[in-house]
Amino acid sequence: MTIRTRFAPSPTGYLHIGGARTALFSYLFARKNQGKFILRIEDTDAVRSSAEAIGAILDGMRWLGLDWDEGPFLQSERFDAYRAHAQTLLKRGLAYCCWCSPEELDEKRKAAMEKGLPPKYDGRCRTRADRPDGPFAVRFSVPPGATSFDDMIKGTMAFNHGEIEDLVILRSDNTPTYNLCVVVDDATMDITHVIRGDDHIANTPKQILLYRALGYPVPAFAHLPMILGADKARLSKRHGATSVTAYRDSGYLPHALVNYRARLGWSYGDQEIFTKEELIAKFSLESVGKSPGIFNPEKLLWLNHHYIKESEATELAPLLMAHLNALGVDASNDARVPAIIGTLKERAKTLKEMAEGALFYFRDEITFDEKAARKFLTPEAAGVFAVLSERLGSIGPFDEKAIEEAFGSVVSEKGVKLGALAQPVRVALTGGTVSPGIFETIAAMGKEKTLKRLAEAIKVSSRHDFSIEKK
């Protein structure tokens, strides 16, 4: 048997952390078992679904590297198949027409609740002899008894049919409903394992009854526990959870999000960091916990910082471009970018933070911090900058070793400590007192821009004038 899993989001919003984890676990289970991963878009809600949301879901899936084998299939293009299956159930006497109006149904539910009974449909139209004119829905006739199944995460679960009302499978406008669509899709797409959130547990017995009534094999089910915030409330934006693409736009790396989501409810010993290949090799549904996962944005940020530090500069360069562009910098043809990244990646926790920290490398005019400039850009510093410029200008290969030697010669000649030289130079080049190591900063900045910055600093220091900060 070929394992076939699916991810079936509704395009009524963005791809969020919970949905992305469901997609990941379905993907990992299929890949671990050399199976197929299917993408299906459940867009039967025409009012709430949108093409924009579909695009965002596909964009998020691609960014995360969750490549699907078949699809994306749109439920809105399969209505004929759902209606044909509803007609099959009608012909077999396993479904019936219901002429009850919405107002009648509301009255029946209110009456049941007043009596302390479950507000479910009473099955009045099951044996109705007349066939009134006007629209009607089609309901599946729930048989007496009970349904149980062995959930691959939660264990054996049982449901009394007396608690399940005869569910509508076709509305009075002839549109199919969720449970019928899911069953028809999973059955005809040969889905063997349904991995989804445990908010779908109540639908499972209904769907099992539909599988059996239609003569289809019942797939295995695995219901993932929900994700909670640190306060144990259901995850929401106030906990820091947002769309997958919003994390991308905030400067997170896709493998950081993949790694973090994998650990939201699944574990493999004490291991915290996984490559994608390791996740595929080690993943199992048996290792998914029954308790809710707790979303910790600080842990996600730590992981992102780890991956930034461990990534090659050439790998980060194309990802950084979008964040630089957002800040008005086009560095697409700047050969210095990998070196610049090398100076920043140890301290930058996100690519957005890295882009902000890199701005001084690209700007044509430097903006000085006034306090730092008044302290370090003095007339005395101007002479030292001039000597340093001469030494740096004579360097052949403009690398850290040669730059350090140039600094050393100036320190010896002027009789100053390295720190007393480095900090004024840092202010001259970056505008402030904080930057990566001065030698690596200068090497990444390049000779041309370094000498230009020092020449400007000499002018400012000579007249102790900081009007340039207002440009």
C-alpha positions in Angstrom: 0.0 0.0 0.0 1.3 3.5 -0.9 0.9 5.9 2.0 -1.1 9.0 0.8 -1.6 12.0 3.1 -3.1 15.3 2.4 -3.2 18.9 3.7 -6.6 20.5 3.1 -6.8 24.2 4.3 -9.7 26.5 3.8 -8.7 29.7 2.0 -10.6 31.9 4.4 -7.4 33.4 5.8 -3.6 33.0 5.9 -1.6 29.9 6.6 -1.0 30.1 10.3 1.2 28.2 12.7 -1.3 25.5 13.5 -2.2 24.8 9.9 1.5 24.8 8.9 2.3 22.2 11.6 -0.5 20.0 10.3 0.9 20.4 6.8 4.4 19.6 8.1 3.4 16.4 9.9 1.4 15.2 7.0 4.4 15.9 4.7 6.9 14.2 7.0 4.8 11.1 7.4 4.4 10.7 3.7 8.1 11.3 3.0 9.2 9.0 5.8 7.1 6.2 4.3 8.0 6.9 0.6 4.4 8.0 0.1 2.6 10.9 -1.6 1.6 14.2 -0.1 -1.5 15.8 -1.6 -2.6 19.5 -1.4 -6.3 20.2 -1.5 -8.0 23.6 -1.1 -11.4 23.4 0.6 -13.0 26.4 -0.9 -16.6 25.5 -0.9 -17.4 28.6 1.2 -17.7 31.0 -1.7 -18.4 34.0 0.6 -15.3 33.6 2.8 -12.9 32.0 0.4 -10.7 34.2 -1.8 -8.1 33.8 -4.5 -5.8 36.0 -2.5 -5.9 33.5 0.5 -5.2 30.6 -1.9 -2.2 32.4 -3.2 -1.0 33.1 0.3 -1.3 29.4 1.3 0.6 28.2 -1.7 3.2 30.9 -1.2 3.7 29.9 2.4 3.9 26.2 1.5 6.5 26.8 -1.1 8.6 29.1 1.2 8.6 26.4 3.9 9.7 23.8 1.3 6.6 21.6 1.7 6.5 20.5 -1.9 3.4 18.5 -2.7 3.1 15.6 -5.2 -0.4 16.2 -6.4 -2.7 19.2 -6.5 -3.6 21.7 -5.5 -7.1 20.4 -6.1 -10.0 22.9 -5.6 -13.2 21.6 -4.1 -15.1 24.3 -5.9 -14.3 22.5 -9.2 -15.6 19.1 -7.9 -19.3 19.9 -7.1 -20.6 17.4 -9.6 -18.8 14.6 -7.9 -20.2 15.5 -4.5 -23.8 15.8 -5.8 -23.4 12.4 -7.6 -22.4 10.8 -4.3 -25.4 12.4 -2.5 -27.7 11.0 -5.2 -26.1 7.5 -4.6 -27.0 7.7 -0.9 -30.6 8.8 -1.8 -31.0 5.9 -4.2 -29.7 3.5 -1.5 -32.2 4.8 1.0 -29.3 6.0 3.2 -30.3 9.7 2.8 -33.6 11.6 2.5 -35.0 14.9 1.5 -35.7 17.5 4.2 -38.2 20.3 3.6 -37.8 21.9 7.1 -37.3 25.6 6.8 -34.5 27.4 8.8 -37.2 28.9 11.0 -38.6 25.4 11.8 -35.2 24.1 12.6 -34.5 27.0 15.0 -37.7 26.4 16.8 -37.0 22.7 17.2 -33.5 23.4 18.6 -34.9 25.9 21.1 -37.6 23.5 22.2 -35.0 20.7 22.7 -32.7 23.0 24.7 -35.6 24.1 26.9 -36.2 20.4 27.7 -32.5 19.9 28.5 -32.0 17.8 25.3 -29.2 18.1 22.7 -30.3 20.7 20.1 -30.1 18.2 17.2 -32.5 17.6 14.3 -35.3 15.2 15.3 -35.4 13.3 12.0 -39.0 14.5 11.2 -38.6 14.2 7.4 -37.1 10.6 7.5 -40.6 9.1 7.1 -42.4 12.1 5.8 -45.0 10.9 3.3 -45.8 14.2 1.5 -43.3 16.0 -0.8 -44.0 19.7 -0.4 -43.2 22.1 -3.2 -40.2 24.3 -2.8 -36.5 23.8 -1.9 -35.2 20.9 0.2 -31.9 19.8 1.7 -30.6 16.2 1.6 -29.8 14.6 4.9 -27.7 11.5 5.7 -29.7 9.1 7.8 -27.5 8.3 10.9 -28.1 4.6 11.8 -28.6 3.5 15.4 -25.5 2.2 17.3 -22.0 3.5 18.0 -18.8 4.2 16.0 -15.3 3.7 17.3 -11.9 4.2 15.8 -8.3 3.9 16.8 -6.7 7.3 16.6 -3.0 7.0 15.9 -2.3 9.7 18.5 -5.2 9.7 21.0 -6.0 6.0 21.1 -9.4 4.4 20.8 -12.3 6.8 20.6 -16.0 5.9 20.6 -19.2 7.8 19.8 -22.9 7.0 20.4 -24.9 7.7 17.3 -27.7 9.0 19.4 -25.6 12.1 19.9 -25.2 12.7 16.1 -28.0 14.3 14.2 -28.9 13.4 10.6 -26.3 15.6 8.9 -27.1 17.8 5.9 -25.0 16.7 2.9 -26.6 18.9 0.3 -28.1 22.3 1.2 -31.3 23.5 -0.2 -29.4 25.5 -2.8 -27.8 22.2 -4.0 -24.4 23.0 -2.6 -22.5 20.2 -0.8 -21.5 20.4 2.8 -18.1 20.0 4.5 -18.4 16.4 5.7 -19.6 15.0 2.3 -16.9 16.9 0.4 -14.1 15.6 2.7 -15.2 12.0 2.5 -15.6 12.0 -1.3 -12.3 13.8 -1.8 -10.3 11.6 0.6 -11.9 8.4 -0.8 -11.5 9.3 -4.5 -8.0 10.6 -3.9 -7.0 7.4 -2.2 -6.0 9.1 1.1 -4.8 6.4 3.5 -4.0 8.6 6.5 -5.9 11.7 7.6 -3.6 13.9 9.8 -5.4 17.0 11.1 -6.1 19.1 14.2 -8.1 17.6 17.0 -10.8 20.3 16.5 -12.0 17.9 13.8 -12.6 14.9 16.1 -16.4 15.6 16.3 -16.5 15.3 12.5 -14.7 11.9 12.4 -17.6 9.6 13.4 -19.9 11.3 10.8 -17.3 10.9 8.1 -16.7 7.2 9.0 -20.4 6.6 8.6 -20.3 8.3 5.2 -17.3 6.2 4.1 -19.1 3.0 5.0 -22.4 4.1 3.5 -20.7 4.8 0.2 -18.7 1.6 0.3 -15.3 3.2 0.7 -12.4 2.0 2.9 -12.0 4.1 6.0 -8.6 5.8 6.3 -6.5 5.9 9.4 -6.9 9.0 11.6 -4.4 11.0 13.6 -5.7 14.0 15.4 -3.0 16.5 16.5 -3.4 18.3 19.8 -4.0 22.0 19.5 -1.3 24.7 20.1 -1.7 27.0 23.1 -0.1 30.2 24.2 2.1 30.4 27.3 -1.1 31.3 29.3 -2.6 27.9 28.1 -5.3 29.8 26.1 -5.9 28.9 22.4 -3.1 30.3 20.2 -3.8 33.8 18.7 -2.1 36.8 17.5 -1.7 38.2 21.0 0.6 35.3 21.7 2.9 36.4 18.8 1.5 33.8 16.4 0.8 35.2 12.9 0.9 34.0 9.3 3.8 32.0 7.9 4.4 34.7 5.3 4.4 37.4 8.1 7.3 35.5 9.7 9.1 35.5 6.4 8.6 39.2 6.1 9.9 39.7 9.6 13.1 38.1 8.7 12.7 34.5 9.9 14.3 31.6 7.9 12.1 28.9 6.6 14.1 26.1 8.2 13.8 27.8 11.6 10.0 27.7 11.3 10.1 24.1 10.1 12.3 23.0 13.0 10.3 24.9 15.6 6.9 23.6 14.3 8.2 20.1 14.3 8.9 20.4 18.0 5.4 21.7 18.8 4.0 18.4 20.0 6.7 16.0 18.6 10.0 15.0 20.1 13.0 12.8 19.4 14.8 12.4 22.7 16.5 15.6 23.8 17.4 16.7 20.3 16.4 20.3 19.5 18.0 21.0 16.1 17.1 19.0 13.0 17.8 19.2 9.4 14.9 18.6 7.1 16.5 15.2 6.2 16.7 14.3 9.9 13.0 15.2 10.4 12.0 13.0 7.6 14.1 10.1 8.9 13.1 10.4 12.5 9.5 11.5 12.4 6.7 9.2 13.6 3.2 9.7 14.8 3.8 7.5 17.8 6.2 10.3 19.1 3.5 13.0 18.9 2.3 13.8 22.3 -1.4 13.9 23.4 -1.0 17.2 25.3 -1.2 20.6 23.5 2.0 22.2 22.3 3.0 25.5 23.9 4.0 28.3 21.5 7.1 30.1 22.7 8.1 33.0 20.4 11.4 33.4 22.3 12.3 29.9 21.5 11.5 30.4 17.8 13.6 33.6 17.8 16.5 31.6 19.4 16.2 29.0 16.7 16.2 31.6 14.0 19.3 33.2 15.4 21.0 29.7 15.5 20.2 29.1 11.8 21.4 32.6 10.8 24.7 32.0 12.5 25.1 28.5 11.0 24.1 29.5 7.5 26.7 30.4 4.8 26.7 34.1 3.9 26.1 33.2 0.2 22.9 31.3 1.3 21.6 34.3 3.3 22.5 36.9 0.7 19.4 36.4 -1.7 17.1 36.2 1.4 18.5 39.5 2.7 17.8 41.4 -0.5 14.1 41.7 0.1 14.7 43.3 3.5 17.3 45.7 2.2 14.9 46.6 -0.6 12.2 47.4 2.0 14.7 49.9 3.5 15.3 51.5 0.1 18.6 49.7 -0.6 19.2 47.9 -3.9 22.3 45.7 -3.2 21.6 43.1 -5.9 24.8 43.9 -7.7 26.9 44.7 -4.7 29.8 42.1 -4.4 30.3 43.2 -0.8 27.1 41.6 0.5 28.5 38.2 1.5 31.3 39.9 3.5 28.9 42.3 5.1 26.6 39.4 6.1 29.7 37.8 7.7 30.2 40.8 10.0 26.5 40.8 11.1 25.2 37.2 11.3 26.7 36.4 14.8 24.5 39.1 16.4 21.4 39.5 14.1 18.5 37.4 15.3 16.4 38.0 12.1 17.2 39.0 8.6 15.2 42.2 9.1 17.5 43.1 12.0 20.5 42.2 9.9 19.3 44.6 7.1 18.8 47.4 9.5 22.3 46.8 11.0 23.8 46.8 7.5 22.4 50.2 6.4 25.6 52.1 7.2 27.5 50.0 4.7 25.4 51.2 1.8 24.5 54.8 2.5 26.3 57.5 0.5 26.2 59.9 3.4 26.7 58.9 7.0 24.5 60.2 9.8 26.4 60.7 13.0 25.1 60.2 16.5 25.7 63.7 17.9 27.0 62.6 21.3 29.4 60.2 19.8 30.6 62.6 17.1 31.3 65.4 19.6 33.3 63.0 21.8 35.3 61.3 19.0 35.4 63.5 15.9 37.8 66.1 17.4 40.4 68.2 15.7 43.0 65.9 17.2 41.3 62.9 15.5 41.6 64.6 12.1 45.3 64.2 12.0 45.1 60.5 13.0 42.4 59.8 10.3 44.7 61.4 7.7 47.6 59.1 8.6 45.3 56.0 8.7 43.8 57.0 5.3 47.3 57.1 3.8 48.1 53.6 5.2 44.8 52.0 4.2 45.1 53.5 0.8 48.4 51.8 0.2 47.2 48.3 1.1 47.2 45.8 -1.8 44.7 43.0 -0.9 42.2 44.9 1.3 41.8 42.2 3.9 41.5 42.0 7.7 45.2 41.1 8.2 46.5 44.0 6.1 44.0 46.4 7.8 45.1 45.3 11.3 48.8 45.9 10.3 47.9 49.4 9.1 46.2 50.1 12.4 49.3 48.8 14.2 51.6 51.1 12.3 49.4 54.1 13.2 49.2 53.1 16.8 53.0 52.8 17.0 53.6 56.1 15.2 51.1 58.1 17.3 51.7 56.4 20.6 48.1 55.7 21.2 46.2 52.5 22.3 44.3 50.6 19.7 41.0 51.3 21.4 41.7 55.0 21.3 42.1 54.7 17.5 39.4 52.2 16.8 36.5 54.0 18.4 36.9 57.3 16.6 37.3 55.3 13.3 34.2 53.4 14.1 32.2 56.6 14.6 33.7 58.0 11.4 32.7 54.9 9.3 29.3 53.9 10.9 28.1 57.1 12.6 27.9 55.5 16.0 29.9 53.6 18.7 28.5 50.1 18.1 29.5 47.9 15.1 31.1 44.6 14.4 34.9 44.3 14.9 36.6 47.3 13.3 38.9 45.3 11.1 36.2 43.1 9.6 33.9 46.1 9.3 36.5 48.0 7.2 37.3 44.9 5.1 33.5 44.4 4.3 33.0 48.1 3.6 35.8 48.1 1.0 38.6 50.5 0.4 36.7 53.0 -1.7 33.9 53.7 0.7 36.2 53.5 3.8 38.5 56.2 2.4 35.6 58.3 1.4 34.1 58.1 4.9 37.5 58.9 6.5 37.9 61.9 4.2 34.5 63.3 5.3 35.3 62.6 8.9 38.5 64.6 8.6 36.5 67.6 7.4 34.0 67.3 10.2 36.7 66.7 12.8 38.8 69.6 11.6 36.0 72.1 12.1 34.3 70.0 14.8 31.1 70.6 12.8 28.2 68.0 12.8 25.8 69.6 10.4 26.2 66.5 8.2 24.1 64.6 10.7 21.0 66.5 9.5 21.3 65.6 5.8 
